[in-house]
Amino acid sequence: MEELEGIEFDKLEVGKNMGTHQCNVPRELIINYINNTGIAYKKFEFNNSLIVPAAMVFLFTLRTIFASKIPIGGAVLAGQSLECIEPIREGDNITVDIVIKDKYIKKYRKYVLLDFVIKGDDGGINIINTMRTIWPK
């Protein structure tokens, strides 16, 4: 993708918000995800509604990268961690912020930690998805 050329490592600012994306989480989206992955539907029923499977958070991460046109061309995912504070439920409107958490060089490789902070309707944090990337430039 030409528009995702990449940002030089030296120009990345720790603490900077690189983009924000908002979306609704309809029941149909959760059901489609569950059906396509083959996981047990009943595990995600809670108080007569569905909660989002933790693995589905990666989809919100990708949507935010592409919707915000974040230039990450050539970056390689080296690790990922999820901190789940509050589940995302069907019908929730979520906001995903991409924040540069840290950057460092280790064994001649340039690493960038990106936090994808997912907030619910009330503005409270639901999930923090931290991705450790090897930066290309």
N, C-alpha and C positions, 0 to 999 in steps of 0.2 A: 504494500500500500504506500504509494508515494507520499501522501500527506502525513504519514507517520514516520518521517525521516529519522527523528531522534534528537534529543537534547544532549549537549555535551555535559559530561559528568561535572566539570568544574562550574557550570552554570546552574546546577541544581541547588536550591536553597532549603536547608532543613527547616521544617515547620511550615513551609509554603503549601497552601491549598492549590492543587493542580487542576481541580475541576469538581463539579457537583452535578449529580443527576437525580431526578425525582421520578418515581414510578409508582403505580398501584400494583398490588399483588392479588390478582383475582383468583378465586377458587379453581377456575379452569386451568390456570397456569400451574398450580400446585399438582392438580390431578394429572395433567399431561406429563409433568416431570416424574411423578411417582409411577405412572403406567409405563413410561419409556425406560425407566431404570430397573423395574421389576422388584422394587422394594415393597414391603408389606404396607398396604394402605392404612390399616387399623392403627399402626404405630404413630400416625400423625394426626389422629383425631383427639381433640381436647376441648372439653366444654361445648360440644355440638358444633365445632368448627375445626378447620385444619390449620396446623402449624407448618411452617416451611422447613423441609429437611435441611440440616446444616450444610450438606454438600451443594445444595441449590444456591447458596450464597455466592459461589464462584460465578454463576450466571449473572448475578447483579454486578459483580466486579467487572466482568467483561463488558456488560452493557454500558457501564459508567466509563470505562476506558474509551470505547468507540463513540459513545454519545458526546463525550467531552473532547474528542479528538486529541487525546493525550499522546504526544509523540514519544513512543517507547520502542520504535523500530529497532530490532536486533537484540533487545533485552531478553535474557533467558531466566525463567523461573527456577530459582535454586532452593526454595523452601517456602512453606506457608504455614501459618498458624491461625486458629480461630479462637476468639474469646467471646463466648456466648453469654450475654448478660440477661437478655429478655427475648423470648421467642418472637419471631415475625409470624403474624396470623393472616389468614385469608382476609382480603379487603383492606389491609393496612396500606397506607400511603407511606412510602419510605423515601428517605433522602440519603444518598451515598456521597460522601466527601472523600476525595483522594488527597492525602497529606503525606509529604515527604517526612518520614520519621527520623531517618538517619542515612548517612552515607559514609563509606570507609573503603580503604584499600587493604586487601589481605592477600599475600602471596601473588602480588602483581595483578590481582583482579580487582575491578571496581564494583563494589556492592552498593545497592540502594535499597533501603527498607521503605516500603510504601504501606501506609495504613489506609484501609478502606473502612471508613467509619459509617456504619449504617444506623440511622436514627428513625424512630417511628413518628406517628402523628403528633405525639406530645413533646417531641424534641429530645426525648431521652435516648441514650445509646442502647441499641439492641445487640449489635455485634460489631466487633473489630476484627477485620480480616487483614493480617499483616503478611505481606508478600516480600520475600527476600529475592532480589533480582541481581544477576550479574549484568552490569551495564556495559554496552558495547563501545562507547567513546569516552 
